[in-house]
């Protein structure tokens, strides 16, 4: 597969900018994980049943799909916020 050279050069970070790129990446990773954890806690607290029991013991696939959709939706919102 051929990759356009300009797109390939956009992925290259100069060495003097590497630390700032790594720090900003780590900040966004931690922020994203915190947002995902908060969203999952809201789902667990808002539901009138045990989410863990429903997914693990009762194997409720529909609930797992809904929680996965919420996580994907939050990921899209976080990525749009990061890109500005």
C-alpha positions as a Markdown table, in Angstrom:
| # | Residue | x | y | z |
|---|---|---|---|---|
| 1 | Unk | 0.0 | 0.0 | 0.0 |
| 2 | Unk | 1.4 | 3.4 | -1.0 |
| 3 | Unk | 1.2 | 6.2 | 1.6 |
| 4 | Unk | 1.5 | 9.7 | 0.5 |
| 5 | Unk | 4.8 | 11.3 | 1.6 |
| 6 | Unk | 3.2 | 14.4 | 3.1 |
| 7 | Unk | 1.0 | 12.3 | 5.3 |
| 8 | Unk | 3.9 | 10.2 | 6.4 |
| 9 | Unk | 6.0 | 13.3 | 7.2 |
| 10 | Unk | 3.1 | 14.6 | 9.4 |
| 11 | Unk | 3.6 | 11.7 | 11.7 |
| 12 | Unk | 7.2 | 12.5 | 12.3 |
| 13 | Unk | 7.9 | 14.6 | 15.4 |
| 14 | Unk | 11.1 | 16.5 | 15.7 |
| 15 | Unk | 13.2 | 15.4 | 18.7 |
| 16 | Unk | 13.1 | 18.7 | 20.5 |
| 17 | Unk | 9.3 | 18.6 | 20.5 |
| 18 | Unk | 9.1 | 15.0 | 21.6 |
| 19 | Unk | 8.8 | 15.6 | 25.3 |
| 20 | Unk | 5.9 | 18.1 | 24.9 |
| 21 | Unk | 4.1 | 15.7 | 22.6 |
| 22 | Unk | 4.5 | 12.8 | 25.1 |
| 23 | Unk | 3.3 | 15.0 | 28.0 |
| 24 | Unk | 0.3 | 16.2 | 26.2 |
| 25 | Unk | -0.5 | 12.6 | 25.0 |
| 26 | Unk | -0.3 | 11.3 | 28.6 |
| 27 | Unk | -2.5 | 14.1 | 29.9 |
| 28 | Unk | -5.2 | 13.3 | 27.3 |
| 29 | Unk | -4.9 | 9.6 | 28.0 |
| 30 | Unk | -5.4 | 10.1 | 31.8 |
| 31 | Unk | -8.2 | 12.6 | 31.1 |
| 32 | Unk | -9.9 | 10.1 | 28.8 |
| 33 | Unk | -9.6 | 7.3 | 31.3 |
| 34 | Unk | -11.1 | 9.5 | 34.1 |
| 35 | Unk | -14.0 | 10.5 | 31.8 |
| 36 | Unk | -14.7 | 6.8 | 30.9 |
| 37 | Unk | -14.6 | 5.8 | 34.6 |
| 38 | Unk | -17.0 | 8.6 | 35.5 |
| 39 | Unk | -19.4 | 7.6 | 32.7 |
| 40 | Unk | -19.3 | 4.0 | 33.9 |
| 41 | Unk | -20.0 | 5.0 | 37.5 |
| 42 | Unk | -22.9 | 7.1 | 36.3 |
| 43 | Unk | -24.3 | 4.1 | 34.4 |
| 44 | Unk | -23.9 | 1.8 | 37.5 |
| 45 | Unk | -25.4 | 4.3 | 39.9 |
| 46 | Unk | -28.4 | 5.2 | 37.6 |
| 47 | Unk | -29.3 | 1.6 | 36.9 |
| 48 | Unk | -31.8 | 0.0 | 39.3 |
| 49 | Unk | -30.0 | -3.4 | 39.0 |
| 50 | Unk | -26.5 | -4.7 | 39.4 |
| 51 | Unk | -24.6 | -4.1 | 36.2 |
| 52 | Unk | -21.9 | -6.6 | 37.1 |
| 53 | Unk | -24.4 | -9.3 | 37.9 |
| 54 | Unk | -26.4 | -8.7 | 34.7 |
| 55 | Unk | -23.3 | -8.9 | 32.4 |
| 56 | Unk | -21.2 | -11.5 | 34.2 |
| 57 | Unk | -23.7 | -13.9 | 35.7 |
| 58 | Unk | -26.9 | -13.5 | 33.6 |
| 59 | Unk | -24.8 | -12.8 | 30.4 |
| 60 | Unk | -27.1 | -9.9 | 29.4 |
| 61 | Unk | -25.6 | -9.1 | 26.0 |
| 62 | Unk | -28.0 | -6.2 | 25.3 |
| 63 | Unk | -26.7 | -4.4 | 28.4 |
| 64 | Unk | -23.1 | -5.0 | 27.4 |
| 65 | Unk | -23.9 | -3.5 | 23.9 |
| 66 | Unk | -25.5 | -0.4 | 25.4 |
| 67 | Unk | -22.6 | 0.2 | 27.8 |
| 68 | Unk | -20.2 | -0.4 | 24.8 |
| 69 | Unk | -22.1 | 2.2 | 22.8 |
| 70 | Unk | -21.9 | 4.7 | 25.6 |
| 71 | Unk | -18.2 | 4.2 | 25.8 |
| 72 | Unk | -17.8 | 4.6 | 22.0 |
| 73 | Unk | -19.9 | 7.8 | 22.1 |
| 74 | Unk | -17.8 | 9.2 | 24.8 |
| 75 | Unk | -14.7 | 8.3 | 22.9 |
| 76 | Unk | -16.0 | 10.2 | 19.9 |
| 77 | Unk | -16.7 | 13.3 | 22.0 |
| 78 | Unk | -13.3 | 13.2 | 23.7 |
| 79 | Unk | -11.5 | 12.8 | 20.4 |
| 80 | Unk | -13.5 | 15.7 | 18.9 |
| 81 | Unk | -12.6 | 17.9 | 21.9 |
| 82 | Unk | -8.9 | 17.0 | 21.6 |
| 83 | Unk | -8.9 | 17.9 | 17.9 |
| 84 | Unk | -10.5 | 21.2 | 18.6 |
